[in-house]
Amino acid sequence: MLKRLFTYTLLFASLLLCTSCFEILEEISFNKDGSGRITVTANLSKSKSKLASVMLLDSVNGHKVPSRDDIDLAIKNAVDHLKKTEGISNIEKSVDYDNYIFSIARDFKSVANVNSIFKEMINNQNRREKTSFSTTNFSYNKVNHQFKRHFKYDASIKRKFNSLKSEDKKVFNDASYTTIYRFNSSVKSVSNSGAKIAPNKKAVFMRVPALSLITGQQTLENTIQLINN
């Protein structure tokens, strides 16, 4: 269903392999009924000068450099497919070639709708690369007012990383994965010691170095307990 969305992900993976400083940002604004809005952003702005030069090349370290046309088409295809996904609406894309920041945002009726997108992407990756990465997803218990970010580490991720060339490994040195979750209710507690509750108690922030995720030293797993107010 989302084969082209996965192609979009691969295109950005190729672009990310051309720079050693990037951030993947996962933002969710969550409503009490379980609906909300999710935005996923690839922020390469700290390497924009280097990328401006890289984009003029055909390949770097054996990796094809996607053209603007490649990226624009992939994003368009991703948006078109998201429009056909049950429970997904109000899709917006943002493409900034001056700062190399790319994002797609969409509303969802429940986290199950978001899970279906991630599941299809992971399944496609497993089939293509013959791996067994686990699906990363979300859950929300309306009765207990508990939001969970699930993340199950798979050792094959580290093995895949170790098989990369040394130059390719370097690109993850300054890379990070950041999550920001915003709620209408106040946050009572979080299970991940790396997560920080905002001063207003209505948001949770966490930034994890990419290498820590790859090696299994840190996780995105987090249980956020909300106060019913």
C-alpha positions in Angstrom: 0.0 0.0 0.0 2.8 2.4 0.9 5.5 1.1 -1.4 6.2 4.6 -2.7 6.3 6.0 0.8 9.1 3.6 1.5 10.9 4.7 -1.7 10.7 8.2 -0.3 12.3 7.0 2.9 15.1 5.4 0.9 15.7 8.6 -1.0 16.3 10.5 2.2 18.5 7.7 3.5 20.7 8.3 0.5 20.7 12.0 1.2 21.5 11.5 4.9 24.4 9.3 4.0 26.0 12.4 2.4 26.2 14.3 5.6 27.3 13.6 9.2 24.9 16.0 11.0 21.2 15.4 10.7 18.1 15.1 13.0 15.0 13.1 12.6 12.2 14.8 14.5 9.0 13.0 15.5 6.2 15.3 16.8 2.8 14.3 18.0 0.1 16.7 19.3 -2.3 14.4 21.1 -6.0 14.8 22.0 -7.9 13.2 24.9 -10.0 11.0 22.5 -6.9 9.4 21.0 -6.8 11.5 17.8 -4.1 13.9 17.0 -1.5 15.2 14.5 1.9 13.7 13.7 4.8 15.4 11.9 8.0 13.7 10.9 10.8 15.9 9.8 14.3 15.3 8.4 16.4 18.3 9.4 19.7 18.6 7.6 20.2 22.3 8.0 23.5 22.1 9.9 25.0 20.5 6.8 23.3 22.7 4.2 26.5 24.2 2.7 27.9 20.7 2.2 24.6 19.4 0.8 24.3 22.2 -1.7 27.6 21.0 -3.2 26.7 17.3 -2.9 23.4 17.8 -4.8 25.5 18.7 -7.8 27.0 15.3 -7.9 25.7 11.9 -9.2 27.0 9.9 -6.3 29.0 10.1 -3.0 30.9 7.1 -1.5 29.0 4.8 -3.9 25.6 6.2 -2.9 23.4 7.8 -5.6 22.6 11.4 -4.7 18.8 12.0 -5.3 18.0 15.0 -7.4 15.4 17.6 -6.5 13.0 16.0 -9.0 13.6 12.6 -7.3 12.8 14.1 -3.9 9.8 16.1 -5.0 8.2 13.2 -6.8 8.8 10.8 -3.9 7.2 13.3 -1.5 4.2 13.8 -3.9 3.8 10.0 -4.1 4.0 9.7 -0.3 1.3 12.4 0.1 -0.9 10.7 -2.5 -0.7 7.4 -0.7 -1.3 8.9 2.7 -4.5 10.4 1.4 -5.8 6.9 0.7 -4.9 5.6 4.2 -7.9 5.1 6.6 -8.1 7.6 9.4 -5.5 9.9 7.9 -6.4 13.5 6.8 -5.2 17.1 6.4 -1.9 16.1 5.0 0.7 18.8 4.5 4.2 18.7 3.2 7.1 21.1 3.7 10.1 21.2 1.4 12.9 23.7 2.2 15.9 23.4 -0.1 17.5 26.5 1.3 18.0 24.8 4.7 17.4 21.2 3.7 14.5 20.6 6.0 11.7 18.2 4.8 8.6 17.2 6.6 5.2 15.6 6.2 2.3 16.2 8.7 -1.1 14.6 9.0 -4.0 14.2 11.3 -5.0 10.8 12.6 -8.2 9.5 14.2 -6.4 7.0 16.4 -2.8 5.8 16.9 -3.8 2.6 15.1 -3.9 4.6 11.9 -0.3 5.8 12.5 0.7 2.3 13.3 -0.5 1.0 10.0 1.8 3.4 8.2 4.9 2.4 10.2 4.1 -1.3 9.9 3.9 -1.2 6.2 7.2 0.7 5.9 9.0 -1.8 8.2 7.5 -4.8 6.4 8.7 -3.4 3.1 12.2 -2.9 4.5 12.3 -6.4 5.9 11.3 -7.9 2.5 13.7 -5.7 0.6 16.8 -6.2 2.8 15.9 -9.6 4.2 16.0 -8.3 7.8 13.6 -8.7 10.7 13.3 -5.2 12.2 10.4 -4.9 14.6 7.6 -2.5 14.0 7.8 0.7 16.1 4.4 2.0 17.1 2.2 3.7 19.6 -0.7 2.9 21.9 -3.1 4.9 24.0 -5.3 3.6 26.8 -8.3 5.9 27.2 -9.3 4.4 30.5 -5.9 4.7 32.2 -4.9 7.8 30.2 -1.6 6.3 29.3 0.3 6.9 26.1 3.1 4.5 25.0 5.8 4.8 22.5 6.9 1.3 21.7 10.4 0.4 20.5 11.8 -3.1 20.4 15.5 -3.2 19.7 16.7 -5.7 17.1 20.3 -6.8 17.1 20.3 -7.1 13.3 20.3 -3.2 13.3 23.8 -3.3 14.8 25.0 -6.0 12.5 23.7 -4.0 9.5 25.6 -1.0 10.8 28.8 -2.9 11.4 28.7 -4.1 7.7 28.8 -0.5 6.5 32.0 1.1 5.2 33.9 3.2 7.7 33.0 6.4 5.7 29.3 5.5 5.9 29.5 4.8 9.6 30.8 8.4 10.3 27.5 10.0 9.1 25.8 8.8 12.3 28.4 10.4 14.6 26.4 13.6 15.1 23.0 12.4 14.1 20.0 12.2 16.5 16.4 11.1 16.8 14.2 13.5 18.7 10.6 13.0 19.9 8.3 15.7 21.1 4.8 14.7 22.4 2.3 17.4 23.4 -0.9 16.7 25.3 -4.1 18.5 26.5 -3.8 16.9 29.9 -0.9 17.3 32.3 1.9 14.7 32.3 2.2 12.8 35.7 5.3 10.7 34.9 7.5 9.1 32.1 9.2 5.8 32.2 12.3 6.7 30.1 15.0 8.4 32.2 16.1 10.3 29.1 12.7 12.0 28.6 12.1 15.4 30.0 8.7 16.8 31.0 8.1 20.5 29.9 7.7 23.1 32.7 4.0 23.5 31.8 3.6 19.7 32.2 1.9 19.4 28.8 4.7 18.0 26.7 7.5 15.4 26.8 10.8 15.9 25.0 13.6 13.4 24.3 16.7 13.4 22.0 18.7 10.2 21.5 22.0 10.0 19.6 21.6 7.8 16.5 24.5 5.6 17.5 22.9 4.9 20.9 19.8 3.6 19.1 21.9 1.6 16.7 23.9 -0.1 19.4 21.0 -0.6 21.7 22.4 1.6 24.5 19.3 3.8 24.5 15.7 3.3 23.5 12.7 5.4 22.4 10.5 3.2 24.5 8.5 5.4 26.8 5.3 5.2 28.9 3.7 8.6 29.5 1.1 8.7 32.3 -1.4 11.5 32.0 -3.5 13.2 34.6 -7.2 13.1 33.8 -7.9 16.8 34.0 
